[in-house]
Amino acid sequence: MIWFSKRNRRGAENPLIKNVGLREKRKDFRMDPVGLGVLAFFVLLLVVVLILAGRAPRGMELGILFGTPVATAILMTLFPRWSTAVKFLLALGLLAGIWRAEQAGLALAVGAVGALIAPATQKMEEWERAIVLRLGKFHRVRGPGLFVLFPLMDRVARVVDLRIRVTDFSAETTLTRDSVTVTVDALCFWLVWDPEKAVLEVQNNEEAVVLSSKTALRNAISKNDLSTFLERGEEIEEQIRSEVDRKTTEWGITVQHIEITDIQIPRELQDTMSRLAQMEREKKGRIQLAEAEIEAARRFVEAARVYGKDRTALRLRKLAVLNEGLKAGNSLLLVPNELAKELRGGGLLGAVALKEARRKAREEKGNGEDRDDRG
């Protein structure tokens, strides 16, 4: 006996199975406001009948009349089992036999009936489906709306939510194909389309979906390099989704999407990848600059061919370059000798024209002074 307890303690500290979820307690029904309303209706009906019969309950009898249904509701809410209802019914029957007051006996009888009738009325929301078992065998899927359980024979094995669920999971620390340790977090979007299969075919459908998704994610990480995993994220997500969906379809579950949310790599590798990315960007920048120079050289060659065939076009281009330099307001302008000779010969260079204008101005001034002296 001592050895058995030690083994259990050791197994609790180091469980062989990871991600063990909490097992739900068995519930035969769900005590909801509809059942409480049915119970309250029975109590009020009994009070009205007693008042009309001229036997209005007083004192302790009134307390028992209203206290018994309240105790019934609390007990059925805390312990939603038909076995609990039967035990409570027997206890109330025993008290009714011991108690001599007629009103008290009726109150206890109402509580006993309520313990069976109130839980039998169930209500499911629009997105909920109840798996009903009759004497341990599958009976039918009920909901949404109101439905009735046969007391002691029918029970709700599980209530299934048909809405899309989002479950986060992690692949923990996994090696890629190029031996890089990564930790990947992901989200799984899934829904139940067949409640009967989801309950009867698998014990815990949510845990089964999560564990299948984690296994598929680990396989995808180990089959790809880190760079491939980062660049082809959408394709890998689709591969994981299809692999998990093949398993879950047999359980009445569809996996709609797998989304990778975070990829964690060692800090040393992050620094290396950052430097590598910087060098790669610098490499691309130099390649683009060289390609631009090659393209410019090709254009210059084409322009030289055009100017070589047409001297007038070349001369106009020289003048355009000169005009651009003058517009820029440069105080010093370098001009090729050939262009300077052509412009000087034609009298179009600004410096020559300015010099000629100054010479003419001085001559006119000198002639004016001579006329004044003669006068």
C-alpha positions in Angstrom: 0.0 0.0 0.0 2.8 2.3 0.8 4.6 1.5 -2.5 1.4 2.3 -4.4 1.1 5.7 -2.8 4.7 6.5 -3.6 4.3 5.5 -7.2 1.3 7.8 -7.5 3.2 10.7 -6.0 6.1 10.2 -8.4 3.7 9.9 -11.3 2.1 13.2 -10.3 5.4 15.0 -10.1 6.6 13.6 -13.5 3.5 12.7 -15.5 4.1 10.4 -18.5 1.4 12.1 -20.5 1.7 15.9 -21.1 -1.1 18.4 -21.5 -3.6 16.4 -19.5 -6.8 18.4 -19.2 -9.2 18.4 -16.3 -11.9 15.8 -16.6 -15.4 17.1 -16.4 -17.7 15.7 -13.7 -20.6 13.8 -15.0 -23.8 15.8 -15.4 -27.1 14.2 -16.3 -28.8 17.6 -16.8 -28.3 21.3 -16.6 -30.3 23.3 -14.0 -31.2 26.4 -16.0 -33.8 29.2 -15.4 -36.5 27.2 -17.2 -36.2 24.4 -14.7 -36.3 26.8 -11.8 -39.4 28.4 -13.3 -41.1 25.1 -13.5 -40.3 24.4 -9.8 -41.6 27.9 -8.8 -44.8 27.2 -10.8 -45.4 24.1 -8.8 -44.9 25.9 -5.5 -47.2 28.8 -6.4 -49.8 26.4 -7.7 -49.8 24.6 -4.4 -50.1 27.9 -2.4 -53.1 29.0 -4.6 -54.8 25.6 -4.1 -54.3 25.7 -0.3 -55.6 29.3 -0.1 -58.7 28.5 -2.2 -59.3 25.4 0.0 -59.2 27.7 3.1 -56.1 26.1 4.5 -53.5 28.8 4.1 -50.1 27.8 5.4 -48.7 29.6 8.3 -45.5 29.9 10.3 -43.2 26.9 10.0 -45.4 25.3 7.4 -45.0 28.3 5.1 -41.2 28.3 5.6 -41.1 24.6 4.7 -43.3 25.2 1.7 -40.9 27.8 0.2 -37.7 26.4 1.7 -38.0 22.9 0.2 -38.0 24.1 -3.4 -35.1 26.4 -2.8 -33.1 23.5 -1.3 -34.1 21.4 -4.2 -32.9 24.0 -6.7 -29.6 24.4 -4.9 -29.0 20.7 -4.6 -29.8 20.1 -8.3 -27.5 22.9 -9.3 -24.5 21.7 -7.2 -25.1 18.0 -8.0 -26.8 17.6 -11.4 -27.3 13.8 -11.2 -30.4 11.7 -11.2 -29.0 9.6 -8.4 -28.9 12.8 -6.3 -32.5 13.5 -7.2 -33.6 10.0 -6.2 -31.8 10.3 -2.8 -33.3 13.7 -2.2 -36.7 12.3 -3.1 -36.4 9.4 -0.7 -35.2 11.8 2.1 -38.2 14.1 1.6 -40.5 11.1 1.5 -39.1 9.9 4.8 -39.6 13.4 6.3 -43.1 13.7 5.0 -43.9 10.4 6.7 -42.5 11.6 10.0 -44.0 15.1 9.8 -47.6 15.1 10.8 -48.7 18.5 9.4 -50.6 18.2 6.2 -49.2 21.4 4.6 -45.7 20.3 5.5 -46.3 17.0 3.9 -47.5 18.7 0.8 -44.5 21.0 0.7 -42.2 18.1 1.0 -44.1 16.3 -1.8 -43.7 19.3 -4.0 -40.0 19.4 -3.3 -39.8 15.7 -4.2 -41.7 16.2 -7.5 -39.7 19.2 -8.3 -36.5 17.2 -7.9 -37.6 15.1 -10.9 -39.7 17.5 -13.0 -37.6 20.7 -12.8 -34.3 19.1 -14.2 -36.3 17.3 -16.9 -37.0 20.6 -18.7 -33.9 21.7 -20.6 -33.0 24.7 -22.8 -30.3 24.9 -25.4 -29.0 28.1 -27.1 -29.0 28.5 -30.9 -25.3 27.4 -31.1 -25.6 24.5 -28.6 -26.5 20.9 -29.2 -27.2 18.4 -26.4 -26.2 14.7 -26.8 -28.9 12.7 -25.0 -28.4 9.2 -23.8 -31.2 6.9 -22.8 -30.3 4.1 -20.5 -26.6 4.5 -21.5 -27.3 4.4 -25.3 -27.3 7.2 -27.7 -30.8 8.5 -28.2 -30.7 11.7 -30.2 -29.2 15.2 -30.6 -31.5 17.8 -29.1 -31.6 21.6 -29.4 -31.8 24.5 -29.9 -34.7 25.5 -27.8 -36.7 23.6 -25.1 -36.8 19.9 -24.8 -37.8 17.4 -22.1 -35.7 14.6 -20.6 -37.4 11.4 -19.3 -36.6 11.4 -15.6 -34.1 8.8 -14.4 -33.7 7.4 -18.0 -32.4 10.3 -20.1 -29.3 12.3 -19.4 -27.3 15.0 -21.3 -23.9 13.4 -21.9 -22.4 16.6 -23.2 -23.4 20.0 -24.6 -21.5 20.8 -27.8 -20.8 24.3 -29.0 -21.1 24.6 -32.9 -19.4 28.0 -33.1 -15.9 28.5 -34.5 -13.3 28.2 -31.7 -9.8 29.6 -31.5 -7.2 27.5 -29.6 -3.6 28.6 -29.1 -0.9 26.0 -28.9 2.9 25.9 -29.1 5.3 23.5 -30.7 7.7 24.0 -27.8 11.5 23.8 -28.7 11.9 22.0 -32.0 14.9 21.5 -34.4 14.6 22.6 -38.0 16.2 20.6 -40.8 19.3 22.8 -40.6 19.6 22.1 -36.8 18.3 25.5 -35.5 16.2 25.4 -32.3 13.0 27.4 -32.6 9.8 27.8 -30.6 6.7 28.4 -32.6 3.3 29.6 -31.3 0.2 29.1 -33.5 -3.6 29.4 -33.5 -6.0 26.8 -34.6 -9.5 27.8 -35.9 -11.9 24.9 -35.8 -15.5 24.0 -35.4 -17.7 20.9 -34.7 -20.1 20.1 -37.6 -21.3 16.7 -36.3 -22.0 16.8 -32.5 -22.7 13.0 -32.4 -19.3 12.0 -33.8 -17.5 14.7 -31.8 -18.8 13.2 -28.5 -19.1 9.5 -29.4 -15.9 9.1 -31.4 -13.3 11.0 -29.3 -13.1 11.5 -25.5 -12.0 15.1 -25.5 -12.3 16.7 -28.9 -10.6 20.0 -28.0 -7.5 18.2 -26.5 -7.4 15.9 -29.6 -7.4 18.9 -32.0 -4.7 20.7 -30.0 -2.4 17.7 -29.7 -2.8 16.8 -33.4 -2.0 20.4 -34.4 1.1 20.4 -32.2 2.3 17.2 -33.8 1.7 18.4 -37.3 3.5 21.7 -36.5 6.6 19.9 -35.2 6.7 17.7 -38.3 6.5 20.8 -40.5 9.3 22.5 -38.6 11.6 19.5 -38.7 11.1 19.0 -42.5 12.1 22.6 -43.5 15.0 24.9 -43.1 14.6 28.0 -41.0 14.8 30.3 -44.0 12.2 28.2 -45.8 10.0 28.2 -42.8 10.1 32.0 -42.6 9.6 32.6 -46.3 6.9 30.1 -47.1 4.8 30.5 -43.9 1.5 30.5 -45.7 2.2 27.3 -47.6 3.4 25.6 -44.4 0.2 26.7 -42.6 -1.9 25.2 -45.3 0.0 21.9 -45.1 -0.5 21.7 -41.4 -4.2 22.5 -41.7 -4.8 19.8 -44.3 -2.9 17.2 -42.3 -4.8 18.0 -39.1 -8.1 18.2 -41.0 -7.7 14.7 -42.4 -7.6 13.3 -38.8 -10.4 15.5 -37.3 -12.9 14.9 -40.2 -13.5 11.4 -38.8 -14.5 13.0 -35.5 -17.0 15.4 -37.0 -14.6 18.4 -36.6 -13.3 20.7 -39.3 -10.0 22.7 -39.0 -10.6 25.9 -41.0 -7.2 27.6 -40.5 -3.8 27.3 -38.8 -2.0 30.6 -38.2 1.5 30.9 -37.0 1.7 33.9 -34.6 5.3 33.9 -33.3 8.6 32.3 -34.1 11.3 32.6 -31.5 15.0 31.8 -32.3 18.1 32.1 -30.1 19.5 35.6 -29.6 22.9 34.7 -31.0 21.3 33.5 -34.2 19.2 36.7 -34.4 22.4 38.9 -34.4 23.9 36.7 -37.1 20.8 36.9 -39.2 20.7 40.7 -38.7 24.2 41.1 -40.0 23.6 38.7 -42.9 20.5 40.7 -43.8 22.4 43.9 -43.7 25.2 42.5 -45.9 22.5 41.2 -48.3 20.9 44.7 -48.6 24.3 46.3 -49.2 25.0 43.7 -51.9 21.7 44.4 -53.6 22.4 48.2 -53.4 25.7 47.8 -55.1 24.3 45.6 -57.8 21.5 48.1 -58.5 24.1 50.9 -58.7 26.2 48.9 -61.2 23.2 48.1 -63.3 22.3 51.8 -63.4 25.8 52.7 -64.5 25.6 50.1 -67.3 22.3 51.4 -68.4 23.6 55.0 -68.4 26.6 53.9 -70.4 24.4 52.3 -73.0 22.4 55.4 -73.4 25.5 57.5 -73.8 26.7 55.2 -76.5 23.3 55.7 -78.3 23.5 59.4 -77.8 27.1 59.5 -79.2 25.9 57.7 -82.3 23.1 60.3 -82.9 25.4 63.3 -82.3 28.1 61.7 -84.5 25.7 61.6 -87.4 24.3 65.1 -86.9 26.8 67.9 -86.0 24.0 70.5 -85.6 22.4 68.3 -82.9 25.8 68.1 -81.1 26.2 71.9 -81.2 22.7 72.4 -79.9 23.4 70.0 -77.1 26.6 72.0 -76.2 24.6 75.2 -76.0 21.9 73.5 -73.9 24.6 72.4 -71.4 26.0 76.0 -71.3 22.6 77.4 -70.8 21.9 75.0 -67.9 25.2 76.1 -66.3 24.4 79.8 -66.6 20.9 79.3 -65.2 22.4 77.6 -62.2 24.2 80.8 -61.3 27.7 79.4 -61.3 30.4 82.0 -61.0 32.9 79.7 -62.7 32.0 77.8 -65.8 34.3 75.4 -67.6 33.7 75.3 -71.3 35.5 73.1 -73.8 38.0 74.9 -76.1 36.1 74.0 -79.2 32.9 75.4 -77.9 34.7 78.6 -76.7 36.3 79.1 -80.1 33.0 78.7 -81.8 31.2 81.1 -79.5 34.0 83.6 -79.6 34.1 83.6 -83.3 30.4 84.2 -83.5 30.5 86.9 -80.8 28.0 84.9 -78.7 30.1 84.4 -75.6 28.9 86.6 -72.8 32.4 87.7 -71.7 33.4 88.8 -75.3 30.1 90.6 -75.8 30.5 92.4 -72.4 34.1 93.4 -73.3 33.0 94.8 -76.6 30.2 96.8 -75.0 32.6 98.3 -72.5 35.1 99.3 -75.2 32.4 101.0 -77.2 31.2 102.8 -74.0 34.8 104.1 -73.3 35.2 105.3 -76.9 31.9 107.2 -76.8 32.9 108.8 -73.5 36.2 109.9 -74.9 34.6 111.4 -78.0 32.2 113.4 -75.8 35.0 114.8 -73.7 36.9 115.9 -76.8 33.9 117.8 -78.1 33.6 119.6 -74.7 37.2 120.7 -74.8 36.8 122.1 -78.3 33.7 124.0 -77.3 
